Amino acid sequence: MKELVLVIGTLDTKGPEVAYLRDKLKEYGLKNDKFIFYNNKTELPYRTHRLALGRNTCLEFIKNNYSDYEYFIMMDCDDRCDKTFCPN
């Protein structure tokens, strides 16, 4: 693998712990040009709409800026899918 870029997108969620994490991510992004941080401030009434917008924004960003990369992984960083998964 020749290069790795980490793109993190967040929803503009309220709360002190979210603000702290968002500030730390922004700060780290200023120090490392391979780390890109995007904070979605678009107000949408439904969580599913906000998630779709975030995913589509990320996909569009990757397509426009990193289309020459061989692999792309997208994942949610919340605890919604933290359960053990067994396909059998």
C-alpha positions in Angstrom: 0.0 0.0 0.0 1.6 3.3 -1.1 -0.5 5.8 0.8 -3.3 6.1 3.3 -5.7 9.0 3.8 -8.2 9.2 6.7 -11.4 11.1 6.1 -13.7 11.6 9.1 -17.2 13.2 8.8 -19.4 14.1 11.7 -22.9 15.5 12.2 -23.0 18.8 14.0 -24.3 17.1 17.2 -24.7 19.2 20.3 -23.1 18.3 23.6 -19.8 19.0 25.4 -18.2 15.6 24.7 -19.0 15.9 21.0 -17.6 19.5 20.9 -14.4 18.3 22.6 -13.9 15.4 20.1 -14.7 17.7 17.1 -12.2 20.3 18.3 -9.5 17.6 18.8 -10.2 16.1 15.3 -9.9 19.6 13.7 -6.7 20.3 15.6 -5.1 17.0 14.5 -6.2 17.7 10.9 -4.2 20.9 10.9 -1.1 18.9 11.8 -1.5 16.0 9.4 -2.4 16.6 5.7 -3.4 12.9 5.4 -6.3 13.5 7.9 -9.3 15.3 6.6 -12.1 16.3 8.9 -15.6 17.4 7.7 -18.3 18.6 10.1 -21.8 18.5 8.5 -23.8 21.5 9.7 -26.8 20.9 7.5 -30.0 20.8 9.6 -32.3 17.9 8.6 -35.2 16.6 10.6 -34.5 12.9 10.4 -31.5 10.9 11.5 -31.7 8.7 8.4 -31.6 11.8 6.2 -28.6 13.2 8.1 -26.7 9.8 7.8 -27.5 9.6 4.0 -26.2 13.2 3.5 -23.0 12.4 5.4 -22.4 9.2 3.5 -23.1 10.8 0.2 -20.9 13.8 1.0 -18.1 11.4 1.9 -18.5 9.3 -1.2 -18.5 12.4 -3.4 -15.4 13.7 -1.7 -13.6 10.4 -2.3 -14.7 10.3 -5.9 -13.6 13.8 -6.6 -10.2 13.7 -4.7 -9.1 10.1 -4.4 -10.5 8.2 -7.4 -7.1 6.8 -8.1 -7.0 4.9 -4.8 -7.5 1.1 -5.1 -9.5 0.7 -1.9 -12.1 2.6 0.0 -13.6 1.7 3.4 -16.5 3.5 4.9 -17.7 2.8 8.4 -19.7 4.4 11.2 -17.8 5.2 14.3 -20.7 4.9 16.7 -21.7 1.9 18.8 -24.7 0.9 16.7 -22.9 -2.1 15.2 -20.7 -3.1 18.0 -22.3 -6.5 18.6 -20.6 -9.7 17.6 -21.5 -10.7 14.1 -21.7 -14.3 13.0 -22.8 -15.0 9.4 -23.5 -18.7 10.1 
